[in-house]
Amino acid sequence: MNGSPRFAPLGPLIRDTFRQAWASGISAMMLTVTAVCALLCLSVTISGDVSLHDPNETVLFLPTPSPPATAPTGNTVPNGRPILENDPESARREGIETLQGRMSLAFGAVSFPVSRERADAVHFLELVLAGGIAGTVGLLLALIWTAGFMPTFLEPGAAAALLAKPIARWQLLLGKYFGVLTFAAFHVVLFVGATWFALGLRTTIWDLDYLWCIPLLLLQFAVFYSFSVLLAVVSRSTVTCVFGAVLFWLLAWGINYGSIMARNVVETRSLPPATVALANTAYWIFPKPIDGGLILFNALNASRHFEKPLVFTLLESWRGFSPALSILSSFAITIALLAFSAYELQATDY
């Protein structure tokens, strides 16, 4: 049985997006980044770590011993008892383990001490991958690298042949949008899955929380790429889409930050109520990258290694904050931008 004719263009447009990405070299660049990060994860070695989770009893531990500034009596205090911090063997006899593990990267080229157990060391590396590479930097690079897909698709020469077919313009626009979104989803899944599998293979730690990166990062890309689609319909310029998408992200971040500060910072008590109301209205209208960062921070349990930024704490303390409402409003913004893009495309004369 044939599928719905409304979705008939979706498959060809998704395949066309992948072909376009390969021809432009974007796929090769993204695959290279994934391969390098996966290889880095495969090079991880953790040795000498101590398990701090015992099913039968609480495990006490001490940090790695360091030479004291002055040691007049060696490893003993005046009463003759050993200084446990400087004597791992004496500490072990007392039932206290001393952390002396090390993590090595790039097959031993880089090595640093593990301050906690193996699972925490792996978790820290996953946070770096999620927040630093796949997070803000990865999102902006993905917006820049995919900015040319829609303007090329809407060029008069290419669009004229498509528009001559009995397919509604909005179907073509949404088909291309979901084609790019599928392309981005493929590479997000590949990056997160490859690094997660490589780390699990090397360390035997399979942290499922890390997989939350996939839907949360893809949601943010979908929101901001919908604005890039609108710019493509209006201008049909790749340069406009590149700079416009980045500036829109910066604007959304600034509005998100300003609205949080307007509600929480003590000094803003002198602000007029109309200003605070305007900040709250802008908060719900525009995308919320800081909210997305907080949701990802909590989903990955990043507080185990990083102190929660002040802006996250202030946002979380607001009684009106709801992760579900934040995500739903992001979907609403995306739908509104795509609907306006479809309307503009329908009114465009080719």
N, C-alpha and C positions, 0 to 999 in steps of 0.2 A: 504494500500500500504506500502511495506517495505521501510525503510529508506535506504540511500546510504550505500553500504557495507564498504566504507572507514570509516564510523563513527559507524559501528556496534559494535566494541569493547568498545566504549566509556561508554555506560551505565553500563555494567558489571564491568569495571575498576573503575568507580566512586563508585559503591556499594562496591567493594572490598576495596577501600581506606577507606570508612567510617567504614567498619567492622574491618579493621586493626587498625584504630585509636581508636576504642572502646576497642578492645582486648588489646592494649598496654597501655591503661589508659590515652592517650592524650586527648581524648574527655572529659573524666571526669574532667581533670585538667582545660581545657578551659571552660567547663560549670560551674565549680566552681568559676572561676574568674568572669565570666559574672554574675552569681547569686549574688556574694558578692557585685559587683559594682551596680547592679540593686537594691539590698536591701538597699545599702547606699543611692541611689537616692530616694527610697521610704521613707527613714527616714528624708528627707530634710523638714524643716519647715522655712518659712520666715514670719516674723511678724513686724509690725510697719513701713514698707517701704512706701515711698511716690512716687506717679507717677510723673515723670518729663516731660511727654509728654501730653500736653493738645491740643486738636484740635483747640481751639479758641485763646489761648494766650500762650506766653512763660512763663514757670514756673520757678521762681527763687528759689534757695535753698541754705541752709547753711549746713556745716558739723555738726556732732554731737557735742554739746557743751562740752567743757572740763573746769575744774576749772582753773581760771587764777592764775598766780604765786603770784600776790598781788592784792587784791581787796579792796582798801581803802574806796570805797563808795558803796560797794555791787554790784548791777547790773547796776549802772549808772555811767556815765562819769561826769566830773566837771560841765557841762552845764545842768545836770539833765536828759538828754535823756537816755533811756535804751540801754545797750550794746546788740545788737540783737544776737550776737554769743552766749551769755550766757543766753538769755531769749527767749525760743521758742515761748511763748505765745505772747510776744510783736512783734516778727518777723512775726508770722502768721497774726496779725492785720495789719501789713504793707504789706501783700500779699506775704510773703516769708515763704516757708516751711523749716523745719529743719529735716534733715535725722536722724532718730533714730531707723532704722530697724535693725533686727538681723537675722542671718541665723543659724539654728541648724542642726547638723548632728548626725547620730547614735541615733535618737530618744531623742535628747537633751543632749547627753553625751559630745558633742563638740559644742560650741557656739561662734560666733564672730560677730562683727558689720558689717552691710551692708553699704558700703560707698556710694553706689548709689541705684538706684531703683531695683525692683525685677527682671526685665528682664536682667539687667546687672549682677546681682548676679548669676542667672542661667547660663548665658553665660560664666561667669568665671569658673564655675564648669565644664561646658562642655569642655572648653579649657583644663582644667586639665585632664579630661578623654581622650580627643582626642590626646593631645600632650604628656602627661606623661604615660598613661597606654596603649592606643591603638596605639600610635605613635612609637617612637624609641624603647622603652622597649618591647612593644607588637610585633613589627616587628622582633626584634632579637629573642625573645622567640619562635615566630612562626617558624622562620627558624631553630632554634635548635630542637624544638619538632617534626617537620616534616622531619628532615634530614634523618631519618632512613627509610622512606617509600620507596624511590627509590632503595637504596642498597639491601634491603630485597627483593624487586620485581625482582632485577637482579641477585640474587644468582643463581648459576648453577642449583641447584635442582628445584627451582621454575620456572626459566626462560625456562628450557629445555622443560617442558610440554607445555608452552605457544608457544614457537617457533616452536613446532612440528605441530601447527595448521596452516592452510593456511591464515595467517595474516602477513602482512609486519612488520618488526621490528620497523620501524619508526611509524607505527600506534600504536603499543603497547607502545612505549615510550611516544608519545604525549597523548595517552589515559590515561596513568598513571599520566603524568604532569597535565592534565586538571582535573583528579580525585582529585589530591592534591589541585589544585587551587579552585575547587568547594568546597572542604572541608573547605579551608581557608575562602572563600567567605561566606559560611554558618555561620561561627562563627563570622566574622566581622559584617555581617548583624544582627546577633543575639545580639552581644554586643552593637552595636550602637543603634539598634532599641529598645532593652530592656531598656537601660539607658535613651534614649530620651523619650520613652513612660512613664517611671517611673517619670522622672522630670516633664513632662507635666501634668501628673495626679496629682502630689502633688502641683505644683505651678501655673498651668493653663498657663504656658509659653511654646509654641510650636515653638521652634527655628529650622526652616527648614535648615538653614545654616549648622547645626551640621551634617546633613546627607551627606554632601560632604566628610566626612571621609571615607565612604564606597568605592567609586571608587578610590580615591586617595591613600589610604593605600593599597588597593588590587593591584593597579598597581605596587607599590614599592615591594610588596611581590613577584609578578609574575616575576619581573626583576631579583631579587637576587636569587629566587628559581631556575631559569633557570641555573644559575651557579652551584648550588648544584646538579642539574641533570647531568651536565657535569662531575662533580667530581665523582658522583655515577657510571657513565658509565666507567670512566677511572680506578677507584680504587675499586669500590664495597665495600667501607668501610664507615660505619656510622660515625666513629670518624673523618675521613677525611672530610666528608661532613659538619659536625658540625663546626669544626675549620676553614675549608676552606671558608664556607659561611660567617662566622663572619669576618674573615680576609679580604675577598673580599669586604665586606661592609665598613670596616675601610679604606681599600685602596681606594675605590671609593670616600669615604668622604674626604680623604686627597687630592686626585687629584682634586676633585671638589673645595675644599677650596683653594688649591694652585693656581689653574688656575684663580680663582676670584681675589686673592691677586696679582698675577702677572700682571693682567690687570689694577688694580685700585690703589694699594698702591703707594704712591709717591716715596718711596725708590727704587722701581723696575725700575725706569727710567734708572738706570745704568745697568740693565740686558741686555744681548745681544739679538738682535731681534730673533735669533734662539731659545733661551730659551722660550721667550714669545710665539713663534709660536708652539713650542713643547707642552707647557701648553695648548694652545687652541685646538690643535689636540687631546690631551688626554682628554680634557673636552668633546668633542663630541663622543669619542670612548667609554668611560667608563660611567656607570650609574651615575646619579646625585642626590644623596640623599639631598643635600642642596637645589637644585632647587625644589625638591619635598616638602621640608619643607616650602619654601617660597610660593609655590602655595597653600599649605594647610593653611598657616598663613593668606594669603589674602582671601582665600575662606571662612574661619571661622571668618573673620573680627577681628582677634586677637589684632589688634592695639588699640582697645577700652580699653584693659586692660594691655597690655605689650608693652614696647618700642621695636620697630623693631630692631633685632640684627644688628650689623654693617655689618656682612657678607651678610645679606639679602639686606641691603640698597645698598651696593656696587654692588651686583649682579643685582639689579633692575635698577641701574643707567647705566649699560652697554647697549649701543645701540644695541648690537647684541643679547640681551636676549629676548627670546620669550617663554612664557609658552607652546604654541602649539608645537613649534619645540623641546622643551625639552621633552615633552611627546612622540612625534613621534620618537625621537632618542632613547628613552627608549624602545619603541616597536621594533625598528630596532635591538637594542642590544639583546633583548630577542629572536627574531627570529634567529639571527646569532648564539647565544649560543645553541639553540635547534637544529638548522640544523647541527652544528658541532657534537653535542651529537648523533644525529641520524646517522651521517656518521661513527662515532667511534663505535657505537653499531653494525652497519652493518658489520664492519670489524672485530668485536670480534668473536673469535672462541669458541663456546660452545661445 
